Amino acid sequence: MMGCTMFTAYLQRTFGFLFRYGYALASSVYLFTLGLAKNRNRILIGSIASHFGYVRIRTKLPKVSLSSLTAEETAIQVREAIGSDGNVTLLELIAIVKLVQKHSPRRLMELGTFDGRTTLNLAANSPPDAEVFTLDLPQADLHNAQLPLAAWDKHYIKKDVSGARYQGADCAGKIIQLFGDSATFDFSPYLQTVDFVFIDASHAYEYVLSDSRAALKMLRRGDGSGTKVILWHDYGEWEGVTRALDELARREPDFQELQHIEKTSLACLIVEAKTP
Ligand SMILES: C[S@@+](CC[C@H](N)C(=O)[O-])C[C@H]1O[C@@H](n2cnc3c(N)ncnc32)[C@H](O)[C@@H]1O
């Protein structure tokens, strides 16, 4: 009787596996043919290639673990955990908000709002009196950008609303939505006043150089107000971002300490506090 039950269980497992195998095989035929038309399928093909060791873009920044930058016991809030194409991954979101919780920035600046998922999480994890500024290029200005955009940037610029995910949230009052092109935006009201910058606007090489230099000028330094942080998204994922950051680290002393957070596409520059 016992042997019969075990045999039935064995058959169920075997047929279960064969069914999944056939389903996956048929889906793969679709994925690599008609499925190519869908962006999410192209992303999946990229993940499969990476799984089997394909490296599209070589990175040069030194690697740093998230646990060496933040404490394990840091409590965080995660809002809108399920991301969509254009958002950071869940691990990246956790890394970003852990750094926010650790450094308690009072003024935060995000370049590239998109649907506002990261903006919302910056607001939820910063001190109650913090201000979160987030700049986005309106769809109407797509063809007036000062510098050449990366081809795929347009995909994220074309949307009806910037920051849809933070609308109506309890912490939305901390968020100040700004509109403009990061290459021509007047950052003068923010110079030397910002504690935390997240750069995730255009992924084109020249934009990343320009946004990085603007971010550095915005940092409040030398007044004893604590450690400052600049984070970039898509290092190692987009050629323009990767080349710009590798070059900045190599050529410009202010960016020499750039690091790549392991298992993410986040690059970071931690500027330690100096006493005034
Ligand atoms: C990849 S999405 C940002 C994702 C968002 N930071 C997140 O974490 O979910 C890029 C955003 O940058 C904006 N953008 C692209 N080029 C820009 C520019 N030159 N100036 C300002 N924003 C720009 C786009 O409109 C888009 O909303």
The ligand as a Tripos MOL2 file, in Angstrom:
@<TRIPOS>MOLECULE
LIG
   27    29     1     0     0
SMALL
NO_CHARGES

@<TRIPOS>ATOM
      1 C1         13.9000   55.6560  -16.1180 C.3       1 LIG1
      2 S1         12.8060   56.9130  -15.7920 S.3       1 LIG1
      3 C2         13.0650   57.3150  -14.0910 C.3       1 LIG1
      4 C3         12.6160   56.2410  -13.1350 C.3       1 LIG1
      5 C4         12.4020   56.7130  -11.7220 C.3       1 LIG1
      6 N1         13.5140   57.4610  -11.2080 N.3       1 LIG1
      7 C5         12.1520   55.5100  -10.8350 C.2       1 LIG1
      8 O1         13.0240   55.2080  -10.0040 O.co2     1 LIG1
      9 O2         11.1030   54.8870  -10.9750 O.co2     1 LIG1
     10 C6         13.5430   58.3150  -16.5600 C.3       1 LIG1
     11 C7         12.7900   59.6060  -16.3190 C.3       1 LIG1
     12 O3         13.6600   60.6950  -16.6190 O.3       1 LIG1
     13 C8         12.9800   61.6780  -17.3160 C.3       1 LIG1
     14 N2         13.9540   62.3940  -18.1500 N.ar      1 LIG1
     15 C9         14.5630   61.9440  -19.2680 C.ar      1 LIG1
     16 N3         15.3710   62.9060  -19.7650 N.ar      1 LIG1
     17 C10        15.2850   63.9560  -18.9140 C.ar      1 LIG1
     18 C11        15.8800   65.2440  -18.8930 C.ar      1 LIG1
     19 N4         16.7170   65.6360  -19.8420 N.pl3     1 LIG1
     20 N5         15.5570   66.0800  -17.8770 N.ar      1 LIG1
     21 C12        14.6970   65.6950  -16.9010 C.ar      1 LIG1
     22 N6         14.1090   64.4920  -16.8820 N.ar      1 LIG1
     23 C13        14.3880   63.6250  -17.8740 C.ar      1 LIG1
     24 C14        11.9270   60.9400  -18.1240 C.3       1 LIG1
     25 O4         10.8250   61.7810  -18.4150 O.3       1 LIG1
     26 C15        11.5560   59.7850  -17.1830 C.3       1 LIG1
     27 O5         10.4480   60.1380  -16.4150 O.3       1 LIG1
@<TRIPOS>BOND
     1     1     2 1
     2     2     3 1
     3     2    10 1
     4     3     4 1
     5     4     5 1
     6     5     6 1
     7     5     7 1
     8     7     8 2
     9     7     9 1
    10    10    11 1
    11    11    12 1
    12    11    26 1
    13    12    13 1
    14    13    14 1
    15    13    24 1
    16    14    15 ar
    17    14    23 ar
    18    15    16 ar
    19    16    17 ar
    20    17    18 ar
    21    17    23 ar
    22    18    19 1
    23    18    20 ar
    24    20    21 ar
    25    21    22 ar
    26    22    23 ar
    27    24    25 1
    28    24    26 1
    29    26    27 1
@<TRIPOS>SUBSTRUCTURE
     1 LIG1         1 GROUP 0 **** ****
